[in-house]
Amino acid sequence: MYDRFNRKINYLRISVTDRCNLRCVYCMPAEGVELMHHNDILRFEEIVETVKYAVNQGIDKIRITGGEPLVKRGIVDLVSMIAKIDGINDFGMTTNGIFLNKYAQQLADAGLHRVNISLDTLNPEKYRKITRVGDITQVFKGIKAAKKAGLMPVKINCVVKKSSTEPDAVEVAKFCKENDLQIRYIQEMNLETGNFSVVQGGTGGNCSICNRLRLTANGDIVPCLFSDLRFNVREFGIQEAFEQALGKKPKSGHVAKKSQFYNIGG
């Protein structure tokens, strides 16, 4: 599956919920947000049908995101349903790690391959300040559980203000080296101003080789994180939504005023 700029599109990120147990300062306001109506959220069967079509068209990499995917009721069942689809070579999840100690083995048994875990600091007080409500000890337990369950490689997503030389980022990198974890530095982004950069240690943010589409919890196929283009699978039908998104995927990102990180999964 290729877009009009001859980029091979083989990666689908699926936001299964806009809900999250944390209130990270760079993701959502302290008072929370207006959540999607329950009836607007895709049923598991709809997600699976969408993934089957996508894989049939050449998608072989799937990532489950949120909000926080582990607050989604039945998430292990959904992972199992997706894992049974032939043709997926890379099946991951991005999580804040708080509930991973509980779910890591269940997710691995269901067919998940690996996880990315958010961790911006090793300092418990700073972590609580960043997340407003988070307990960093739960993240450490989640990391250990993920390794024990074989969800490897475990990748750490570390958000930085400007660079990987910031003190907290350096400490997180040292922690990763000592614990057989891979680190990815993600500079703080702003959807409304179009402020983004290439992920250090990954390929996100490099528009010239962008290989992804996104499926939101309410069924929008989004061709670019920094774009307001979206095509709903219920409104257009799965095939037409994909064809529209693929055909109109921009050469590079600009701004997005209709999306927030908490409801599109970054």
FENSULZI-V290069 format. One record per residue. N is the residue number from 1. SS is DSSP state (~ for helix, > for strand, _ for the rest). D_FIRST is the distance of its C-alpha to the first C-alpha in Angstrom with 1 decimal. Layout:
n->N ss->SS d_first->D_FIRST
n->N ss->SS d_first->D_FIRST
This chain:
n->1 ss->_ d_first->0.0
n->2 ss->> d_first->3.8
n->3 ss->_ d_first->6.9
n->4 ss->_ d_first->10.2
n->5 ss->_ d_first->11.5
n->6 ss->_ d_first->9.0
n->7 ss->_ d_first->8.4
n->8 ss->> d_first->5.8
n->9 ss->_ d_first->5.5
n->10 ss->_ d_first->7.0
n->11 ss->> d_first->10.2
n->12 ss->> d_first->11.9
n->13 ss->> d_first->15.6
n->14 ss->> d_first->17.8
n->15 ss->> d_first->21.2
n->16 ss->_ d_first->23.5
n->17 ss->_ d_first->26.6
n->18 ss->_ d_first->28.0
n->19 ss->_ d_first->31.2
n->20 ss->_ d_first->32.4
n->21 ss->_ d_first->35.7
n->22 ss->_ d_first->36.0
n->23 ss->_ d_first->36.5
n->24 ss->_ d_first->35.2
n->25 ss->_ d_first->36.7
n->26 ss->_ d_first->33.5
n->27 ss->_ d_first->31.5
n->28 ss->_ d_first->33.9
n->29 ss->_ d_first->37.5
n->30 ss->_ d_first->40.4
n->31 ss->_ d_first->41.1
n->32 ss->_ d_first->37.7
n->33 ss->_ d_first->35.4
n->34 ss->_ d_first->35.1
n->35 ss->_ d_first->32.9
n->36 ss->_ d_first->30.6
n->37 ss->_ d_first->32.4
n->38 ss->~ d_first->32.1
n->39 ss->~ d_first->31.1
n->40 ss->~ d_first->28.1
n->41 ss->_ d_first->26.6
n->42 ss->_ d_first->24.0
n->43 ss->_ d_first->25.6
n->44 ss->~ d_first->24.3
n->45 ss->~ d_first->23.4
n->46 ss->~ d_first->21.2
n->47 ss->~ d_first->19.4
n->48 ss->~ d_first->18.9
n->49 ss->~ d_first->17.8
n->50 ss->~ d_first->15.1
n->51 ss->~ d_first->14.0
n->52 ss->~ d_first->14.1
n->53 ss->~ d_first->11.8
n->54 ss->~ d_first->9.3
n->55 ss->~ d_first->9.9
n->56 ss->~ d_first->9.6
n->57 ss->_ d_first->6.0
n->58 ss->_ d_first->5.5
n->59 ss->_ d_first->7.6
n->60 ss->_ d_first->10.7
n->61 ss->> d_first->12.7
n->62 ss->> d_first->14.8
n->63 ss->> d_first->17.7
n->64 ss->> d_first->20.5
n->65 ss->> d_first->22.4
n->66 ss->_ d_first->25.0
n->67 ss->_ d_first->27.6
n->68 ss->_ d_first->28.9
n->69 ss->~ d_first->27.0
n->70 ss->~ d_first->30.2
n->71 ss->~ d_first->32.2
n->72 ss->_ d_first->30.0
n->73 ss->_ d_first->32.2
n->74 ss->_ d_first->30.7
n->75 ss->~ d_first->28.0
n->76 ss->~ d_first->28.7
n->77 ss->~ d_first->28.2
n->78 ss->~ d_first->24.8
n->79 ss->~ d_first->23.8
n->80 ss->~ d_first->25.2
n->81 ss->~ d_first->23.3
n->82 ss->~ d_first->19.9
n->83 ss->~ d_first->20.9
n->84 ss->_ d_first->21.5
n->85 ss->_ d_first->17.9
n->86 ss->_ d_first->16.9
n->87 ss->_ d_first->13.9
n->88 ss->_ d_first->14.6
n->89 ss->_ d_first->15.8
n->90 ss->> d_first->16.7
n->91 ss->> d_first->18.5
n->92 ss->> d_first->20.6
n->93 ss->> d_first->22.7
n->94 ss->> d_first->24.3
n->95 ss->> d_first->27.9
n->96 ss->_ d_first->31.2
n->97 ss->_ d_first->32.7
n->98 ss->_ d_first->35.8
n->99 ss->_ d_first->35.2
n->100 ss->~ d_first->33.5
n->101 ss->~ d_first->36.8
n->102 ss->~ d_first->37.0
n->103 ss->~ d_first->33.4
n->104 ss->~ d_first->32.2
n->105 ss->~ d_first->33.4
n->106 ss->~ d_first->32.4
n->107 ss->~ d_first->28.8
n->108 ss->~ d_first->28.8
n->109 ss->~ d_first->30.3
n->110 ss->~ d_first->27.7
n->111 ss->_ d_first->24.9
n->112 ss->_ d_first->23.9
n->113 ss->_ d_first->23.2
n->114 ss->> d_first->24.4
n->115 ss->> d_first->25.4
n->116 ss->> d_first->25.7
n->117 ss->> d_first->29.1
n->118 ss->> d_first->30.4
n->119 ss->_ d_first->33.6
n->120 ss->_ d_first->35.0
n->121 ss->_ d_first->38.6
n->122 ss->_ d_first->40.9
n->123 ss->_ d_first->43.7
n->124 ss->~ d_first->44.3
n->125 ss->~ d_first->45.9
n->126 ss->~ d_first->43.2
n->127 ss->~ d_first->40.5
n->128 ss->~ d_first->42.4
n->129 ss->~ d_first->42.7
n->130 ss->~ d_first->39.0
n->131 ss->~ d_first->38.0
n->132 ss->_ d_first->41.3
n->133 ss->_ d_first->41.7
n->134 ss->_ d_first->40.1
n->135 ss->_ d_first->42.0
n->136 ss->~ d_first->40.6
n->137 ss->~ d_first->42.3
n->138 ss->~ d_first->39.9
n->139 ss->~ d_first->36.9
n->140 ss->~ d_first->38.7
n->141 ss->~ d_first->39.3
n->142 ss->~ d_first->35.6
n->143 ss->~ d_first->34.6
n->144 ss->~ d_first->37.1
n->145 ss->~ d_first->36.0
n->146 ss->~ d_first->32.3
n->147 ss->~ d_first->33.5
n->148 ss->~ d_first->35.8
n->149 ss->~ d_first->33.1
n->150 ss->_ d_first->30.9
n->151 ss->_ d_first->28.1
n->152 ss->_ d_first->27.6
n->153 ss->_ d_first->26.9
n->154 ss->_ d_first->28.4
n->155 ss->> d_first->27.2
n->156 ss->> d_first->29.4
n->157 ss->> d_first->28.1
n->158 ss->> d_first->31.1
n->159 ss->> d_first->31.2
n->160 ss->> d_first->33.4
n->161 ss->_ d_first->35.1
n->162 ss->_ d_first->34.6
n->163 ss->_ d_first->34.4
n->164 ss->_ d_first->34.4
n->165 ss->_ d_first->38.1
n->166 ss->_ d_first->39.3
n->167 ss->~ d_first->41.8
n->168 ss->~ d_first->39.9
n->169 ss->~ d_first->36.7
n->170 ss->~ d_first->38.8
n->171 ss->~ d_first->40.4
n->172 ss->~ d_first->37.1
n->173 ss->~ d_first->35.9
n->174 ss->~ d_first->39.2
n->175 ss->~ d_first->38.7
n->176 ss->~ d_first->35.3
n->177 ss->~ d_first->36.7
n->178 ss->~ d_first->39.5
n->179 ss->_ d_first->37.5
n->180 ss->_ d_first->34.6
n->181 ss->_ d_first->32.0
n->182 ss->> d_first->29.3
n->183 ss->> d_first->29.5
n->184 ss->> d_first->27.1
n->185 ss->> d_first->28.8
n->186 ss->> d_first->27.4
n->187 ss->> d_first->29.4
n->188 ss->_ d_first->30.4
n->189 ss->_ d_first->28.1
n->190 ss->> d_first->29.0
n->191 ss->_ d_first->26.5
n->192 ss->_ d_first->29.0
n->193 ss->_ d_first->30.0
n->194 ss->_ d_first->26.6
n->195 ss->> d_first->28.1
n->196 ss->_ d_first->25.6
n->197 ss->_ d_first->25.2
n->198 ss->_ d_first->23.2
n->199 ss->_ d_first->23.9
n->200 ss->> d_first->26.3
n->201 ss->_ d_first->25.3
n->202 ss->_ d_first->21.6
n->203 ss->_ d_first->18.7
n->204 ss->_ d_first->18.8
n->205 ss->_ d_first->20.0
n->206 ss->_ d_first->18.6
n->207 ss->~ d_first->16.7
n->208 ss->~ d_first->15.9
n->209 ss->~ d_first->13.6
n->210 ss->_ d_first->12.6
n->211 ss->_ d_first->9.6
n->212 ss->> d_first->10.7
n->213 ss->> d_first->11.2
n->214 ss->> d_first->14.6
n->215 ss->> d_first->16.3
n->216 ss->_ d_first->20.0
n->217 ss->_ d_first->22.9
n->218 ss->_ d_first->23.6
n->219 ss->_ d_first->20.1
n->220 ss->> d_first->18.6
n->221 ss->> d_first->15.0
n->222 ss->> d_first->15.6
n->223 ss->_ d_first->13.1
n->224 ss->_ d_first->15.8
n->225 ss->_ d_first->18.8
n->226 ss->_ d_first->21.0
n->227 ss->_ d_first->20.3
n->228 ss->_ d_first->21.8
n->229 ss->_ d_first->18.9
n->230 ss->_ d_first->18.2
n->231 ss->> d_first->17.3
n->232 ss->> d_first->19.1
n->233 ss->~ d_first->17.9
n->234 ss->~ d_first->21.6
n->235 ss->~ d_first->22.1
n->236 ss->~ d_first->19.1
n->237 ss->_ d_first->18.0
n->238 ss->~ d_first->15.0
n->239 ss->~ d_first->12.7
n->240 ss->~ d_first->14.1
n->241 ss->~ d_first->14.1
n->242 ss->~ d_first->10.4
n->243 ss->~ d_first->10.0
n->244 ss->~ d_first->12.8
n->245 ss->~ d_first->11.8
n->246 ss->~ d_first->8.5
n->247 ss->~ d_first->10.7
n->248 ss->~ d_first->13.5
n->249 ss->_ d_first->12.4
n->250 ss->_ d_first->15.4
n->251 ss->_ d_first->15.8
n->252 ss->_ d_first->18.1
n->253 ss->_ d_first->19.8
n->254 ss->_ d_first->23.2
n->255 ss->_ d_first->25.0
n->256 ss->_ d_first->24.6
n->257 ss->_ d_first->27.6
n->258 ss->_ d_first->26.4
n->259 ss->_ d_first->25.1
n->260 ss->_ d_first->27.0
n->261 ss->~ d_first->26.1
n->262 ss->~ d_first->27.9
n->263 ss->~ d_first->25.6
n->264 ss->~ d_first->22.2
n->265 ss->_ d_first->22.4
n->266 ss->_ d_first->22.2
